[in-house]
Amino acid sequence: MQLIDNFNFTGKKVIVRVDFNVPLNSNFEVTDDTRIRGALPTITKIIENGGAAILMSHLGRPKSAPEEKYSLKHVIGALSRHLGGKEIKFADDCIGAKALEMKKSLQMGEILVLENLRFHKEEDKDKDGMKAFAEQLAEGTDVYVNDAFGTAHRAHASTAIIADFYSDDNKMFGFLINSELESMDKVIKSDEKPKTAIMGGAKVSDKIQIISRLLPSIDNLIIGGGMTYTFIKAQGGQIGNSLCEEDKLDLALDILKKAKENNVKVYLPSDAINADKFDAEANTNVSMTDQTPDGWMGLDIGEESISTFSKVINESKIVLWNGPMGVFEMDKFSKGTSEIAKALASATTNGAFTLIGGGDSVAAINKNKLADKVSYVSTGGGAMLEYMEGKELPGIKAIRK
Ligand code: AMP
């Protein structure tokens, strides 16, 4: 497999699948440029080597036709700022005669951004049209680099199919995908102990596969968020109106049984902040999670749980975190998630390797300004879950041989 580290891009036209799927405000300004920053090492290497970079991405979910609010021209200002004000060229369609002409006339050291790939149904929806579309994307370029980890779990034209148009020597992952893979492999394969997985979020059903895969290799499993209550109810606790997947009670018991068989210590929250309705202004009280009063629902973990979880995290050498501890979008129920973010930061300071993935946990890390204080913040929620579940990601398979 070709590696980007020692590849010489001099004189090459390089098409790079980046993930510029960034949030924009109503003035079309980028409100979080994490993903743009993530793509910089690869872009910089190509340019500094004396190659030309052609960048392609999707943005949002357009209905397979041009839509102003999803135009990639909105990211050009932010990209240019990160590259010291460098001029960035823009093609207002990702394929067609004009885009091809712009690719051909692009000089070494220059950057061209192609318009949103998903303005064409052949990028992601029309399977029959994908190959011809990918061929047009590849036309006029010598090398393909995939650096869009966030879409690596999708078999789309630009993430997987296009790779067939390049020889093995001329296709590779960018620096971002490389570090994503390295971080996840470290969590999965490292023998360092104790290894702790923290799973939160709404539903057990979304996390069951990753939990099952991790059980043989972890020492501690911390569970938080809405899925707590499926476990609590399965064990006979009173959960009031808390979130519960009634059809997953047996599954929850099965996880607990398998954890025991694998000598994994499971930590469920002992106490919770309850609300009388699912609302930012709800009245609150505190109870044990298995004694939630009738008419109340647990929306965050309580102080005792924060303290138990933080201790386990701080004693760990490897920590994976996916999913919030409570309804962190509402201030009243965000403390548990913030405190877990802080515990991860302090564990990192103490020498642990900490990996955070999934939109909400990443948002919590960013909200608490701790992104620099943890080992790795993944740019791909769904892609990370699928990789950690042991699935083969089409975008990875297309290049990794
Ligand atoms: P997920 O997408 O499965 O990671 O779930 C994230 C969502 O779970 C967030 O929007 C949280 O607000 C929500 N969530 C976390 N804890 C709870 C809870 N105790 N009750 C209801 N929803 C929750």
Boltz pocket constraint, residues with backbone or C-beta under 6 A from the ligand:
constraints:
  - pocket:
      binder: B
      contacts: [[A, 200], [A, 201], [A, 202], [A, 203], [A, 206], [A, 224], [A, 225], [A, 226], [A, 227], [A, 243], [A, 298], [A, 299], [A, 300], [A, 322], [A, 323], [A, 324], [A, 325], [A, 326], [A, 327], [A, 328], [A, 329], [A, 358], [A, 360]]
      max_distance: 6.0
